Amino acid sequence: MRVLVTGATGYVGSRLVPELLGAGHDVVAASRDPSALDDYPWGDDVEHRTLDITDPDLVRRAVEGLDAVIYLVHSMESDDFVRKDREAAERVAAACAAAGVSQVVYLSGLVPDGELSDHLRSRQEVEKVFLDAPVPAIVLRASMVVGAGSTSYELLRRLSERVPLVTPVPAWMRSSIQPIAVEDVVLLIVAALGVTDPADRNRHVDVGGDEVLTYPQLLARFAEVAGLRRVRLVVPGVPKWVVGRACARISGLPRTEVTSLVESLRHDMVCADDAVRGVLVDEDFLFTGLTEALRRS
């Protein structure tokens, strides 16, 4: 297949491109600055295209002559990112339909029950755009992706490393999470391109690793793997906005991204089912273990 990878220089896209090439696909890599693609070992093996998702003309040109588009764009850099992400998805979906693209694969996030944070609501709105569009789409709803470069992973790492000895844990942050290794996310995206059953070509699939744990347990596991001595102290009565701003300051990551992620921590981010086995991988497939995923990262 001739496949466009948006966000090809990102932490998922840069790992995905060589896997697509290895699977025999003809890859078109898109970036705001195509010259940046030259820095990657696979840079000479792909076609470079300029893509700015805010520019309708560039979007239309980027998706011309393609069989599939893998959409990895998700921004939390501005206060109105929810609107911007939805509008960007609408542009891409319309351009894909006009260009005769046969499939879209979108990497989204798990959508829990209840009132959603802006971060999770944005993911849900973007996937609805693609699932309601004329081009069949497969949406991978992932829990926390464990991999160097992932904002959620980097937040975990930096907070664990930069807060010495005692790690304060807000009392409300006891939700469960089902992390997945970035290597497994890449494998599933590649597998999604091979789905031919019409029943599975326009749907969302929850994806997570084989282990479910709480956020305090995740902090403990990271500390163990990283060789850090940390004691976790439950702190009651701390508002989410205070935690978000403190985490942004300590981690040095963008405030809007961090506060949006922290707001999402009140939800259980656990797969609703195991349909991924049977749709994208075999029934006996084993995901990378969490400890190994953290060690690699």
C-alpha positions as CSV (number, residue, x, y, z in Angstrom):
1,M,0.0,0.0,0.0
2,R,1.0,3.6,-0.5
3,V,0.7,5.1,3.0
4,L,1.0,8.6,4.4
5,V,2.3,9.0,7.9
6,T,1.4,12.3,9.5
7,G,3.6,13.3,12.4
8,A,6.4,11.2,10.9
9,T,9.0,12.9,13.1
10,G,7.0,12.3,16.4
11,Y,7.8,9.6,18.9
12,V,5.3,7.1,17.3
13,G,5.7,8.2,13.7
14,S,9.5,7.9,13.7
15,R,9.2,4.4,15.0
16,L,6.4,3.5,12.7
17,V,8.0,4.4,9.3
18,P,10.7,1.8,9.4
19,E,8.1,-0.9,10.4
20,L,5.9,0.1,7.5
21,L,8.9,-0.1,5.1
22,G,9.8,-3.5,6.5
23,A,6.2,-4.7,5.8
24,G,6.6,-3.7,2.2
25,H,4.6,-0.5,2.2
26,D,5.5,2.5,0.0
27,V,5.7,5.3,2.7
28,V,5.1,9.0,2.3
29,A,6.3,10.9,5.3
30,A,4.6,14.2,6.1
31,S,6.1,17.1,8.2
32,R,5.8,20.8,8.4
33,D,9.5,20.9,7.6
34,P,10.3,18.0,5.2
35,S,14.0,18.7,5.6
36,A,13.8,17.4,9.2
37,L,13.1,13.9,7.8
38,D,16.7,13.8,6.5
39,D,17.8,13.4,10.1
40,Y,16.3,9.9,10.3
41,P,18.0,6.7,9.0
42,W,14.9,6.0,6.8
43,G,14.8,9.5,5.4
44,D,16.1,8.5,2.0
45,D,13.7,5.6,1.7
46,V,10.5,7.6,1.8
47,E,8.8,10.4,-0.1
48,H,8.8,13.7,1.7
49,R,5.7,15.9,1.7
50,T,5.0,19.2,3.4
51,L,1.9,19.1,5.7
52,D,0.5,21.8,7.8
53,I,-2.9,20.7,9.0
54,T,-4.1,24.3,9.3
55,D,-3.6,24.8,5.6
56,P,-6.3,23.2,3.4
57,D,-4.2,23.4,0.2
58,L,-1.3,21.6,1.8
59,V,-3.6,19.0,3.3
60,R,-5.2,18.3,-0.1
61,R,-1.8,17.9,-1.8
62,A,-0.4,15.7,1.0
63,V,-3.1,13.0,0.6
64,E,-3.0,12.8,-3.2
65,G,-2.3,9.4,-4.7
66,L,-2.5,7.4,-1.5
67,D,-4.2,4.2,-0.4
68,A,-4.1,5.0,3.4
69,V,-3.4,7.8,5.8
70,I,-2.1,7.2,9.3
71,Y,-3.2,10.2,11.5
72,L,-1.0,10.7,14.5
73,V,-1.7,14.4,15.0
74,H,-2.9,15.5,18.4
75,S,-1.9,18.9,19.9
76,M,-2.4,20.3,23.4
77,E,-0.1,23.3,22.9
78,S,-2.8,26.0,23.0
79,D,-5.8,26.7,25.2
80,D,-8.2,26.1,22.2
81,F,-6.6,22.8,21.1
82,V,-10.0,21.0,21.2
83,R,-11.4,23.2,18.4
84,K,-8.2,23.2,16.4
85,D,-7.8,19.4,16.6
86,R,-11.4,18.9,15.5
87,E,-11.1,21.3,12.6
88,A,-7.8,19.7,11.5
89,A,-9.4,16.3,11.4
90,E,-12.3,17.6,9.4
91,R,-9.9,19.0,6.8
92,V,-8.0,15.7,6.6
93,A,-11.2,13.6,6.4
94,A,-12.6,15.7,3.6
95,A,-9.4,15.7,1.7
96,C,-9.1,11.9,2.0
97,A,-12.6,11.5,0.6
98,A,-11.9,13.8,-2.3
99,A,-8.6,12.1,-3.1
100,G,-10.0,8.6,-3.1
101,V,-8.0,7.4,-0.1
102,S,-9.3,3.9,0.9
103,Q,-8.5,3.9,4.7
104,V,-7.6,6.1,7.6
105,V,-5.9,4.8,10.8
106,Y,-6.1,7.2,13.8
107,L,-4.3,6.7,17.1
108,S,-6.7,8.0,19.8
109,G,-7.0,7.5,23.5
110,L,-9.3,5.4,25.7
111,V,-12.6,7.1,26.3
112,P,-13.9,6.3,29.9
113,D,-17.4,6.9,31.2
114,G,-18.4,10.1,32.8
115,E,-17.5,13.8,32.2
116,L,-14.4,13.9,30.1
117,S,-11.4,16.2,30.4
118,D,-10.6,18.5,27.4
119,H,-7.8,16.1,26.5
120,L,-10.1,13.0,26.3
121,R,-13.0,14.9,24.8
122,S,-10.7,16.1,22.0
123,R,-9.6,12.6,21.2
124,Q,-13.2,11.5,21.1
125,E,-14.3,14.3,18.8
126,V,-11.5,13.6,16.4
127,E,-12.3,9.9,16.1
128,K,-16.0,10.7,15.6
129,V,-14.9,12.9,12.7
130,F,-13.1,10.1,11.0
131,L,-15.7,7.4,11.8
132,D,-18.5,9.5,10.4
133,A,-16.5,10.4,7.3
134,P,-16.9,8.6,3.9
135,V,-13.5,6.9,4.1
136,P,-13.4,3.8,6.4
137,A,-11.4,4.4,9.5
138,I,-9.9,2.2,12.2
139,V,-9.4,4.1,15.5
140,L,-6.9,2.7,18.0
141,R,-7.9,3.9,21.5
142,A,-4.7,3.6,23.5
143,S,-4.1,4.0,27.2
144,M,-0.8,5.5,28.3
145,V,1.8,4.8,25.7
146,V,5.2,3.9,27.3
147,G,8.0,5.2,25.2
148,A,10.6,7.9,25.3
149,G,9.1,11.0,23.8
150,S,5.5,10.3,24.9
151,T,4.3,13.3,26.9
152,S,2.6,11.0,29.5
153,Y,5.7,8.9,29.9
154,E,8.1,11.9,30.0
155,L,5.8,13.4,32.7
156,L,6.1,10.2,34.7
157,R,9.8,10.0,34.3
158,R,10.6,13.6,35.1
159,L,8.4,13.8,38.2
160,S,9.9,10.5,39.5
161,E,13.4,11.7,38.9
162,R,13.1,15.4,40.0
163,V,11.0,15.0,43.2
164,P,13.5,13.5,45.7
165,L,12.8,10.9,48.4
166,V,9.0,11.4,48.9
167,T,6.6,11.4,46.1
168,P,3.3,13.2,47.0
169,V,0.3,11.4,45.5
170,P,-3.1,13.3,45.6
171,A,-5.8,11.2,47.3
172,W,-8.0,11.4,44.2
173,M,-5.3,9.9,41.9
174,R,-6.1,6.2,42.6
175,S,-7.6,5.4,39.3
176,S,-6.5,2.4,37.3
177,I,-4.4,2.4,34.1
178,Q,-3.5,-0.1,31.4
179,P,-0.3,1.1,29.8
180,I,1.0,-0.2,26.5
181,A,4.5,-0.2,25.0
182,V,5.1,2.1,22.0
183,E,6.5,-0.9,20.1
184,D,3.1,-2.7,20.5
185,V,1.2,0.5,19.4
186,V,3.4,0.5,16.2
187,L,2.7,-3.2,15.6
188,L,-1.0,-2.6,15.9
189,I,-1.0,0.4,13.5
190,V,0.8,-1.7,10.9
191,A,-1.7,-4.6,11.5
192,A,-4.7,-2.2,11.0
193,L,-3.6,-1.6,7.4
194,G,-4.2,-5.3,6.8
195,V,-7.8,-5.5,8.0
196,T,-10.0,-6.5,5.2
197,D,-13.2,-7.5,6.9
198,P,-15.8,-4.8,6.3
199,A,-17.2,-5.2,9.8
200,D,-13.8,-4.2,11.2
201,R,-12.9,-1.4,8.8
202,N,-14.9,1.4,10.4
203,R,-14.7,1.0,14.2
204,H,-12.7,1.8,17.3
205,V,-10.6,-0.8,19.1
206,D,-9.3,-0.4,22.7
207,V,-5.6,-1.2,23.1
208,G,-3.7,-1.7,26.2
209,G,-1.0,-4.0,27.7
210,D,-1.7,-7.1,29.7
211,E,-1.4,-5.5,33.1
212,V,-3.8,-3.1,34.9
213,L,-2.5,-1.2,37.9
214,T,-3.2,2.1,39.8
215,Y,-1.2,5.3,39.3
216,P,0.6,5.0,42.6
217,Q,1.6,1.4,41.6
218,L,2.8,2.8,38.3
219,L,5.0,5.3,40.1
220,A,6.4,2.6,42.2
221,R,7.1,0.4,39.2
222,F,9.0,3.1,37.5
223,A,11.0,3.9,40.6
224,E,11.9,0.2,40.9
225,V,13.0,-0.1,37.2
226,A,14.9,3.3,37.3
227,G,16.6,2.4,40.6
228,L,15.1,5.3,42.5
229,R,14.4,5.2,46.2
230,R,11.0,6.9,46.7
231,V,8.3,6.8,49.3
232,R,4.8,7.7,48.2
233,L,2.8,9.9,50.5
234,V,-1.0,10.2,49.9
235,V,-2.0,13.9,50.2
236,P,-5.7,14.7,50.7
237,G,-7.5,17.8,49.5
238,V,-5.2,19.0,46.7
239,P,-7.2,20.4,43.7
240,K,-6.4,19.1,40.3
241,W,-5.5,22.5,38.9
242,V,-2.8,22.9,41.6
243,V,-1.4,19.5,40.8
244,G,-1.4,20.3,37.1
245,R,0.5,23.5,37.5
246,A,3.0,22.0,40.0
247,C,3.6,19.1,37.7
248,A,4.2,21.4,34.7
249,R,6.7,23.5,36.6
250,I,8.6,20.5,38.0
251,S,8.7,18.6,34.7
252,G,9.4,21.6,32.4
253,L,6.7,20.3,30.0
254,P,4.2,22.7,28.4
255,R,1.6,23.8,31.0
256,T,-1.5,23.2,28.7
257,E,-0.4,19.7,27.9
258,V,0.4,18.7,31.5
259,T,-2.7,20.2,33.1
260,S,-4.9,18.5,30.5
261,L,-3.2,15.2,31.2
262,V,-3.5,15.6,35.0
263,E,-7.2,16.4,34.6
264,S,-7.6,13.0,32.9
265,L,-6.0,11.1,35.8
266,R,-9.4,10.9,37.7
267,H,-10.6,8.3,35.2
268,D,-9.9,4.6,35.0
269,M,-8.0,4.3,31.7
270,V,-8.7,0.6,31.1
271,C,-9.8,-1.2,28.0
272,A,-13.5,-2.0,27.8
273,D,-12.9,-5.2,26.0
274,D,-10.2,-7.4,24.4
275,A,-11.5,-7.2,20.8
276,V,-8.0,-6.2,19.7
277,R,-7.2,-9.9,19.9
278,G,-9.0,-11.3,16.9
279,V,-9.2,-8.0,15.0
280,L,-5.6,-6.9,14.9
281,V,-3.6,-9.7,16.5
282,D,-4.0,-13.4,17.2
283,E,-5.9,-14.6,20.2
284,D,-2.8,-15.8,21.9
285,F,-0.7,-12.6,21.3
286,L,1.2,-11.3,24.4
287,F,1.9,-7.6,24.7
288,T,5.3,-6.4,26.0
289,G,5.4,-6.5,29.8
290,L,5.2,-3.2,31.6
291,T,8.5,-3.7,33.4
292,E,10.2,-4.4,30.1
293,A,8.6,-1.5,28.4
294,L,9.8,0.9,31.2
295,R,13.3,-0.6,31.0
296,R,13.5,0.0,27.3
297,S,12.2,3.6,27.6
